[in-house]
Amino acid sequence: MGNYYTENEFDELVDSLAGAVKNFNLVVFVGAGISLSQGYPNWNGYIEKLIHFWQFNIQHVAGGKIEVSNKLLSQFDEILRSKNGPKRKIDLLHTLLHDILGEDFDDVKLNFEKYFFKEVVPDYLENSVLVELIKLDPIFITSNYDFEIEKHLKRIKQKDAFKTINNLHEFTNWSSRLISGDVLHLHGTTEGEGHYFVNSSLDYSRQYLKETQEFQKLRTWFEMKQPIVLFLGSSMEEEEILSLLPATSKNFAMMKTERNESPEFRNLYNQTYQNNNRTTIFWYGDDYDDLPKEVEKMVSSVQRKLEVAKSSEDWAILHSISTDKEIYQKILEKYSEDEHYLSDIFKTDDIDLQKKILKITLRSQILLKKISNISSFWNMVSKNFKNIDTEQLKIIVEIFKNKKLNIYCQDLFEVYEQLLNSDNISNEDINEIRKHLAQNQSLVNTSFSGDSDLMGYWLSEQFQQEISRHRNIFYGDQSLKINFRNEMITPIIESVKDEGIYLYWSFDEIISMDGLIKIIYNSLLDEKLLFEDTFILENFPEPLLETRLFQRVLVNIDNEKKLPNPIVNKLIAKIDFTDTIFGTELNEFARNHKTEIGEDALEVYENAIESGPASIVHPRSFIDSSQILKENEESILEILLGGQDESFSQREDFYSEKTNKETSNYLLNVLKKNDVVSQKIEKIIIDKGSLLYPKFDRLFLKILTDDYNSDLKEKALNIFLEKFNSDSFSWEEKLFFQELISKKEFEHKAFEKLFQVEVNKLSYNYVYTNKERPELIERDDFINTELGRYLDILILINKKDKSKRGVIKEIVAKVNFNQFREFTLGALTTVDNSIDLEKVTINTFQGYSFSISGFKQGDLDKFKLVGQELLKKGYVNNVNQNNLFFLALSKINPSDEGMEINWNNINFSWMLSLIFQSEFEFEYEEKWLREIMLHDKEGDFGRDILYYLEEDSTVLSKGEKVLRVFEENISDYKGKVNIHSLPDSLKEQKNSEKKDLLIKLFFLLIENSKIEKSYFGSRTLLSIMQQLPLESKKRLAGHANLSTVLSPLEIDELKRAID
């Protein structure tokens, strides 16, 4: 091979093609020369085969209606030997055939082409030139009649990732446009209408000279699209095709030179095509064998320029049937951890490639560990099951016996069915497979439930796996065909014999709670429960009759549809009729078979446990109206005060209990009425009320704050003041003081008692647990203790009544428990007074944040050290986060040497919110942005940016700043960002500038491979693409980093969606 092009010419070709690929604007014209390498004929060869086909098949096609003479056969020879061109020879042939066949000719006109281009296998299955060209995702236009382009596309892509356009008529009908992956056959195919198949002079004249409307539509498309066209395998002699090229386009033709041609002649030839057809001739060599190597070199250079991902290159290698099997296996194993990629590999529709993939997969120990739950793998196995050899079959059987399988996969089930019907698999192996599958509780809701033997194993296995109350089997009322084997009986008996639910609950409750029993019962009713392949009632296993469960099942069956006498007699012999808690169903059975049972029949059988609303406890009052009316005052007091030391009584039954609170509520409702009952209770309170306090403190405190008569309120107040215990502080007392504060009754006598509480006698222990108290007070911890309840009331008074602040501060200062004292002192700060403490702690800050959101002038500096301590320890919560982040942004530099921050335990989303939504420029906000970003490993930072850029409250300038910081530091960002919400954000964002920021962020993420891979990634990116302008769509669909989030097939889908 000589060197017939310069480095600059090669670079120009590569640069132009790369630009066209990036712009989805590349058309590859494939001529007959490309198909020659696979054994397809040239024009003359095609004519020869065509004429000979008709010469020796005319009588068969005519159905014996004509007599074939030697003279007739000679006419075919004369056409072939004539000096006419190929197209004219076809005219002559068609005339001859029409004379012979008449009107039938149009129906059989393409018989040879249908046979030769669809059924005849070429010399070589793979065309190395097409293999390379497909990598560029071009639009293919061809004058060839064969389907080799489609065959090669089918090998590497899914059906909907490319489209065959059989002729110009279809092109016109299908919106007159072409996109990447389309294959336009200019001269028709056997799949299109025969009228548009172009091979004769008449056909050429019709398409290009007479009925030119459709060809003109294609020319219009070229004018609008302005594609770059690359010609291969074409002589460049068909002017009608060259006429498609717009005057402003730039095109290339890879052509073979003759060794005896001078450089001057090649230059003249090139210059002519450049001037006349805007096409540069690229002389690839002087031998046809040079073309595949030069095309591979060209395509590789284009892909390098476009920075095509290695996974895409590997994809092409894995879809070439000529790839060495050792290389193939090594590359495929490289993607063993990428289930999505592997899944797509198994989706090829090419039969030859399927066989290769299966063979390599089933011999790889690495891949065998990963494929069992990939549905496309099982689809491929199902399609190729008949071609699987003995060793491969053994491997598949082992997968079924040992691997975790997706039982909902229909392809897996289809393979299972083929295994059942295979003569090469033993019954032992089949039953081992069944035992393995039977471990899946949900098997009953899949296609596998149609195998009665499998369902037998399944029932046995499910009985053994869990006790009834832990099973979660849902199945409708349909019955299943189930076949028990003798080996299953003993394990079932062992599982059910001591199960309490089967012994004591009602049968209706059993079948509603336990799906297994319901399945058995329905199958028995429909005569689908088998034992060793025959209906079980014809030979019921004796050991099962010994169990209470199956006795109850059969009794219920008999009650519904009557059992055969032999099984009834056996059942009667096994049932213990003296057991009165057998179950209520035995009553009907005993009545129906009283004669057979004899004296043992009792007809008083019950369920040991009746169902009910378990675990629901209803609070009740100690007393009711009838008792109040009936009893005297002393008796009523005795009822109310009974169990003086109990907060609630013992339950009368499982579902209720009597409580002080519910009794108080009842009495309060009584007092609102004006009847004998209310008068009696009012008198008891006035006369004997002091005896009822503090057991019914709620009663008295509600009287004081609600609308009751003055005498009653006065008596209640006197009792409260007299009985108030300064050593305790109840929930009811807290609610009472909250009510007074809300009504601003600060001069109420009760406040004198409140301030007399012995604060250090109040408990600060947890009420319901012994857990260790954290260093930083939690608000719920604080208010759910006796001391915290009391201090919480003081904090509330401090905010509402300035006159009480002095005494409150004195009380709080006496609190011995440091954490509560510090918290409360911080919480006593109000908007009209700054914090004034000698010692400020993290709990002081917590209390401060509990009372105030924000800072008074001068308070920020006082809290700086505390803020640093909280960040170091990771003590950030809903109470302090707003103030702490404000403090950090204003006073704390996260980049300072020695500054420690517990990055793992702090959620900084709220800090980002402060930044995004504040017009104010915090002193350290940019440094915090950078540090938060660099310490984020989970993608939270990027996801938060997406969220806040959608919000109306986000300040645009802050969005721009955050994005700038992100862009400046993204190379060091460790997170992968979930963009699932981005399509909705783009759709809902009405502010065009913020929308532009979202798009900018999206491309920033994809250009730096920072998008999290997800199951719905393809759908998300398709939704995003729909909302992008055309140039951005192209930028996305052609991006080299798409392979980090999408599989090759998903990328193809994205590319097809550009237009």
KEVOMAR-842516 format. One record per residue (C-alpha): x, z, y. Coordinates in steps of 0.2 Angstrom, whole numbers, plus 5000, padded with zeros to 4 digits. Layout:
// KEVOMAR-842516
XZY;...
***
This chain:
// KEVOMAR-842516
500050005000;500749955017;500450055033;499149955043;498650085056;499550195069;499350385071;498450355087;497150245079;496850365065;496650505078;495450405088;494450375072;494450555068;494050625085;492550495087;491850545070;492050725073;491150715090;489750615081;489550745067;489550885080;488150795090;487250745074;487450565079;488450485065;487750335056;488650275040;488250095035;488650075016;488849895010;488949824993;490849854992;490550044990;489450014974;490749894966;491850034961;490550104950;490249944941;488849874951;488949684954;489349594970;488049464977;488549324964;488549454950;486849514955;486149334955;486949294938;486149444930;484449414939;484349234933;484849284915;483649424914;482149304918;482849164908;482749274892;481249384896;480049254903;479049234888;478949424885;478449454904;477149314902;476349394887;476649244876;475449134886;476749004889;477848904877;479748914882;480648754880;482448714881;482148614896;481348764905;482848874900;484048734907;483148754924;483748934925;485548874922;485448734935;484848864948;486348964944;487648824944;486948744960;487948744976;486648844986;487049014992;486449174983;484849194994;484349014992;484649024973;483349174973;482149064983;482248934969;482149064956;480549134964;479748964965;480048934947;479349104942;477849084953;477548914945;477648994927;476749154931;475549114945;474649254953;475449374941;477149344949;476949474963;476649614950;478249574940;479349514954;480549664954;480549694935;482449654934;482849774949;481849914942;482749904926;484449874932;484549994947;483550134939;483850134921;485550054918;486950184919;488350134930;490150124923;490650284933;489350414937;490350474953;490850374968;492250464976;491950374993;490150434994;490650614988;491750625004;490550545016;489150655012;490250805018;489950735036;488050745035;487750575042;486250465043;486550335029;485950155032;486250035017;485849855012;486149904994;484749914982;485450054971;485050234973;486850294972;486850374989;485250474984;486050524967;487550594976;486450684989;485350754975;486950824967;487450924982;485750954992;483951004988;482650874988;481950915005;483650915013;483750725012;482450585013;482450405006;481650275017;481350125006;481249995019;480949955037;479049965035;479250145030;480450185044;479150115056;477650215048;478750375048;478850395067;480350265069;481650395069;483150445058;483950615056;485450675046;485150665028;484050515029;484450355019;483750195026;483750045014;483649895026;483249775012;482149885002;482149974985;481049964969;480250124975;479550034990;478249904992;478849744984;478349644999;479749725009;481049694996;482349575005;483449474993;482949284996;483149175011;481349185014;481349375014;482849375027;481949245038;480349355038;481249515042;482549455055;481749295062;479849295061;479049465059;480349555069;479349705075;479949825063;481749775065;481549795083;480949965081;482550005073;483549925087;482550025099;483050185089;484950135091;484750105109;483950275112;485050375100;486750285104;487550335087;489250305082;489250195067;490550185053;490450035042;491150045024;491049915010;490349785022;491049615026;490449625043;489749455042;487849495043;487549465062;485749535060;486449705056;487849695069;486449655082;485849835080;487349905089;487049945107;488149875121;488750055126;489150125108;490750145100;490850105081;492150085067;492349975052;493550025038;494149855031;495449795018;496749675025;497649535015;499449555013;499849385019;498949425036;500049445051;499849595063;499449465076;497949405066;497349575062;497449615081;496449465085;495149505072;494949685079;494949625097;493549505093;492449635085;492749755099;492249625112;490749555102;490149705093;490949865101;491749895084;493549945080;494249885064;495250015055;496349935042;496450055028;497549965016;497749805006;496949864990;495249914986;495950074977;496650124994;494950155002;494450324992;496150404997;495950355015;494150405016;494650575009;496050595022;494850545036;493550665030;494750805028;495450775045;493650775053;493250935044;494851025050;494450975068;492651045066;493351205058;492251185043;492151345033;493051355016;491451395008;490751225013;492351135006;492151234990;490251184989;490751004989;492051034975;490751134965;489550984966;490750854960;490650814942;492450754942;493150924947;494350994934;493451134924;494851264926;494751234945;492851234945;492851404936;494051484948;493151424963;491451484956;492151654951;492651674969;490851684974;490351804961;489851934973;488851824984;487251814975;486451694988;487851564986;487751574967;485951564967;486051394977;487351334965;486151334951;484851244961;485651074959;484450934952;485850834944;485750844925;487550804922;488150934935;486851064927;487751044910;489451074918;488851224928;488051304913;489551274902;490751354914;489651504919;489251554901;491151564897;491551664912;491551854910;491551874929;490051774931;489051844916;489052014925;488151934940;486951804934;485651904925;484451924940;484751754948;483151654945;483851484948;485151524934;483651544922;482851394929;484351294925;484451374907;482651334904;482851154909;484351134898;483851244884;483751104871;485551054875;486351224874;487551244859;487651394847;488951494856;488051474873;486451524864;487251684858;487851724875;486051704882;485451814868;486651954873;486151944891;484351974886;484852114875;486052214887;485852164905;484552224918;483352074920;482052034934;480552034923;479451954937;480551794936;479451654928;480951554923;481651704914;480051714904;480051524900;481851554893;481151704883;479751594876;481051464871;482051594862;480551654852;480251474846;482051434842;482651414824;484351474828;483951654833;483551794820;482051904820;483252054822;483951984838;482251944844;481652124841;483252194850;482752084865;481052154864;481652334863;482752304879;481352224889;480152354884;481052484894;480352404910;478752504915;478052354925;478152234910;476352244908;476052154924;477052004920;476951854909;477951944896;476252044892;475651894882;476851934868;475952054857;477452114847;478352144864;476852244870;476952354854;478752394858;478352424876;476952544873;478052644861;479452644873;478352704888;477652844878;479452904874;480152874892;479052994902;477653124901;475953064906;475953144924;477553054928;477052884923;476552764936;475752614927;474352514935;473352394926;471652324928;470252324915;470852174905;471352204887;473052154880;473452104863;474652234856;475452234839;476152404832;477452404819;477652544807;479252604815;478452634831;477152764824;478252914823;479052904840;477252884848;476653034838;478153144844;477753094862;475953134862;475653274850;475953424862;475553334879;474353454888;473353314897;472853234881;472253404874;471353484888;470853354902;469253254901;469353084893;468852994909;470153084918;471453044905;471152854906;471052854925;472752954926;473752874912;473752684911;474452684894;472952764887;471752644897;472752494889;472552564872;470752604874;470252434881;471252334868;470352434854;468652394862;469052214862;469852214845;471552164851;472552324845;473452274829;474452364816;475652254807;474752094813;472952154807;471652234818;472152424818;470452484812;470552394796;472052494791;472252644804;473952734802;473552904795;474852994805;474052934821;472353014815;473253184815;473453174834;472153244846;472453094858;471952964845;470553064838;469853074856;470152884858;469252844842;467752964846;467552874863;467652704855;466252754842;465152824856;465252664864;465152534850;465152624833;466652624822;466652554804;466152694791;467852704783;468752744799;467252864804;467452964788;469352974790;469153034808;467853164803;469053234790;470453254803;469453324817;469353514819;467553534823;467753724826;468753684842;467553704856;468753634869;469053464860;468153374874;466353334879;466353164870;466353254854;464553314857;463853134856;464953094841;464353254832;462453214836;462753034829;463653094813;462753254810;462353214792;464253164788;464953314797;463753444791;463753624796;465353614806;464453514820;464153624835;463653514849;464453634862;466053554865;466853554882;468353494892;469653634893;470053584911;468753504923;469553394937;469253444955;470153424972;471653524966;472853604979;471553604993;471353775000;469853805012;470053965024;468554075024;467854225034;467854395027;466054415032;464454305035;462854325044;461854385030;463054535028;463054575046;461154575046;461054675030;462454805032;462654945045;464054965057;465155065045;464954945031;465354795042;466954885048;467354925030;467154745025;468254685040;469554815038;469654805019;471454765013;472154835030;473854785026;473454605020;473554455032;472354365020;471354415005;471654364987;470754194983;469054204975;469454044967;470753914967;470153824982;469853954995;470554105003;469954225017;470954245032;470954355048;471054195059;469554115051;468654285052;469054295071;468454115074;466854155065;466554305075;466954215091;465654085087;464354225083;464654305100;464254145109;462454155103;461154275109;460354335093;460254495082;461954455074;462854425090;462154585098;462654685082;464454615083;464554645102;464054825099;465354855086;466754785097;466154895112;465955045101;467355025088;468354885094;470054985095;469954995076;469954805074;471554775085;472854715081;472154645064;470954535074;472054515090;471454335091;469654395093;470054505108;471254385117;470054235116;468654345123;469854385138;470154195141;468554115137;466754125144;466054295137;465054425146;465954545158;465654705148;466354625133;467854555142;468154725150;468154815134;469254685126;470454705140;470554895139;470854885120;472254755123;473054865136;472855015125;473354945109;474754825115;476254845105;477854825115;478954815099;478154655094;477454485101;476254385090;475754195091;474054245097;474854345112;475954195116;474354085117;473454215127;474854215140;474954035141;473154025145;473354145159;474854055166;473953885165;472553965175;473854045187;473154225184;474854295188;474154465194;473254495178;473554675171;474154595155;475854545164;476254725166;476254755148;477154585145;478654645155;478754815146;479154725129;480654805121;481554635120;482854685107;481654755095;480854575093;481454475078;482554325080;482554275061;481854125054;480054155048;479954045032;481754015027;483454105025;484453955031;486053985042;485653975060;486753835069;487953865083;486853765095;485053825097;483753705091;482153715101;480953725086;482053865079;481953955096;480053955098;479653995080;480454165081;479654315088;480954335101;480954155105;479054155108;479254295120;480654215130;479754055130;478354135140;479654215152;480354035155;478653965158;478254105171;479954085179;479453905183;477653945189;477854115199;479354135210;478954315213;479254365194;481054285193;481954445197;481154545184;481254405171;483154385174;483454575172;482454565155;483454415149;485054495154;484754635142;484454525126;485854565114;485754405103;486954295113;486354125108;484554165113;485154245129;486254105134;484853975130;483554075141;484754095155;485053915156;483153875154;482853995169;483653865181;482353765191;482353615202;482353735217;483853845212;485553795204;486353875189;487254035194;488154105179;489954175177;489954095159;489153935154;489053895136;488353745125;486753855123;486653875142;486753685143;485453675130;484253795139;484553705156;484153535148;482553615140;481953655158;482653515168;482953325166;484353285178;485553395188;485453475205;486853435217;488453535212;487853575194;488753425186;490553495188;489953665181;489453585164;490953465162;491953565149;490353615140;489853425139;491553385132;491353525119;489553455114;490253275112;491753345101;490553435090;489253305089;487953425095;486753295103;484853305101;483253265109;483353415121;485053385128;485453195126;484753135143;485753265153;487253255141;487453065143;487153075161;488453205163;489653095152;489352935161;489753035178;491153155174;491953125157;493152985153;493052945134;494752855135;495653005141;497053065130;496553215120;494653175122;493853205105;492153135102;491153145085;490652965085;489952975067;488653105072;488053045089;486752905092;487252825108;485652715110;484952835124;486652815134;486452635133;484652645139;485252745154;486552615158;485352465156;483952545166;484852625180;485252525196;486552665199;488352625194;489052765184;490852805186;491352795168;489952675161;491152535157;492352645148;490952715138;490252545134;491952495127;492252645117;490452645110;490652465105;492352495097;491752645087;490252555080;490352505062;488552475058;488052345071;487052475081;487852425098;487452245096;485652285090;485352395105;485952265117;484652145109;483352275111;483652315129;483852135135;482052115129;481452265140;480652235157;481452395163;483252325160;484152295176;484852115175;486552155183;486852285170;486352165156;487652045162;488952185163;488652245145;488752075139;490452045148;491152205140;490552155123;491351975125;492952055131;493152165116;492152075103;493752035093;493952215089;492152245085;491852305067;489952295066;488852165060;487252145070;485552125063;484651985073;482951995064;482052045080;482851905091;481551765088;480251875095;481351935109;481651755114;479751715113;479151865123;480551865136;479751795152;481251815163;482351655161;483951745166;483751875153;483251745140;484851655144;485751825141;484951835124;485551665119;487251695126;487351855116;486751765100;488051625101;489351765105;488951845089;488951685078;490551625086;491451785081;490551805064;489651965069;487951925062;487352035048;486951925032;485151955027;483851895014;482851815028;484351745038;483751565036;482051605042;482751705057;483951565062;482551425060;481451535072;482851555085;483251365084;481451315088;481651405105;483351325110;483651175120;484251015110;486051035114;486051225109;485151175093;486551055089;487851185093;486951305081;486651195067;488451125067;489351295069;490751325057;490251515056;488551475049;489251495032;489551685035;487651715036;486851565027;487151475011;487551285011;485751245006;485051345020;486251265032;485651095027;483851155030;484451205048;485251035051;483650945046;482651055058;483650995074;482350855078;
***
